[in-house]
Amino acid sequence: MPNKNTGDAVDDPHTDVPPLEQLDSPTGSPPSVSNMMDLENCVANLSLAHEIVMNADFSVKHQSPPKHSLEERVTEIMHRAFWDSLHEQLTSETPNYSHAMILLQEVKTMLQSLLLPGHVRLRSQLDEVLDIALIRQEADHGSLDIHKLAHYIIGIMGSMCAPIRDPEIKALRVLTDPVELLREIFRVLGLMKMDMVNFTVQTLRPHLLQQAVQYEQAKFQQILEKQPSSLDCTTAWLQKAAQEMAPVVRPLSQPGMETWHGHSCGPVSPTAVLRRAYLHLLHWDPHDQKYPETVLMDRARLDTLGQRLTMLVLEASILLLTCTQCGGVVFSINGLVGKLKQTITALLEGSHTREADLREELMGLGDKVVVQVTEAMVSHGQIPMPQDSQDLLKGQISDLWKHNNPIRSLIGDRVQGYLQAMLEGSFTKRSPELPDTLRVLSAELVELGTAFGQIAHFNQTVFGPFYAPILRRLLFSPPEAETAEDSR
């Protein structure tokens, strides 16, 4: 069992898994309820399998009702009513064990669900000790000892639980109130159930990795058959990337070919279009709902990488401006670059989502950068920057809020080129060389590029067969498309 805290119990294994967006119905008559349920099952299974494969730390977690919601209030009232009723039954002059019987049966069922096939003797012992019919007879004759049963249950739980649950088991042993004891047993069993679920998930993960591509392809094909419009947004996404690359299309045999971004101009390859399309995902407008269906399961991860990318571009731009104004002294003072990086990250975290917030934070950041650089230069016997250079640096930093700022655009293009180079090679190979201006952020960029490359590589492997016909229609005339089809 894994020694990992996984949260409270939950009965729905799909909880906390980012689902695919709900797909629109195809043109024509609405789908039947049965078809819609099949479609939802396909989407849920595909999302769950994909999340397990892509997220090494995946675990099933409890989804509590929203705070201060009606659902939370009703749940709280129902639970309190049950436990209050149990307390009244057990403390009355003539104890009533009807609710206790329900709990003991549920506890037995949960314990049985945690047993492995090899626990034959333990299963037999559990059936013997927690014989509900016999326990009910003892209750009817007034000879039922709840504490004795509870301590037997606690002993079984202690022998089966993950080490991380040892403190909870220890706490159970000192409880004396029967209602509190049963309630805590029930709670800890829920935690153990989640531990078992997540242990099973981690055990199955290597097998899922081996079959993931074929499984996801088959599931998406089922979705496509039930919902023919499931590639509409994907087609628009690829079409936009193809249109942007259209100016570089030129026959390979034509003499005097120009170059584009250092490469000879020629026919646009489907792979190049797909790489550009992947890069678009890092700059996706959050208000644009037409996200490609084939990448929806990774949208949260890609949005996080996109936000991280924006932060790194701003950070590199500020460091470049600071280095320029200080004549390179910044990079020679031990520890200053790291301190500046920490300050920039702390002040800009979250502000990049709104231009107004970013502009305000950058104005204050310029002052802090100048102060830190000045203090470091003075402490190392360097001549501080002149006042006009300080004012200029502050103004240059505050001006970075503009997307078309020359320095920000320059750094952005170089980072984009680095990420493109990551996509052009296998993500398992050595990372491409970084430009000089980005080497101070090499660790962060390698981490970002590797994560992005893994997502793109896996997505291309899974959905390549679905992309191929779309890209052929976009890039080739009908005869060429047929030739491309025949050559596969």
Disulfide bonds with the S-S distance in Angstrom:
none
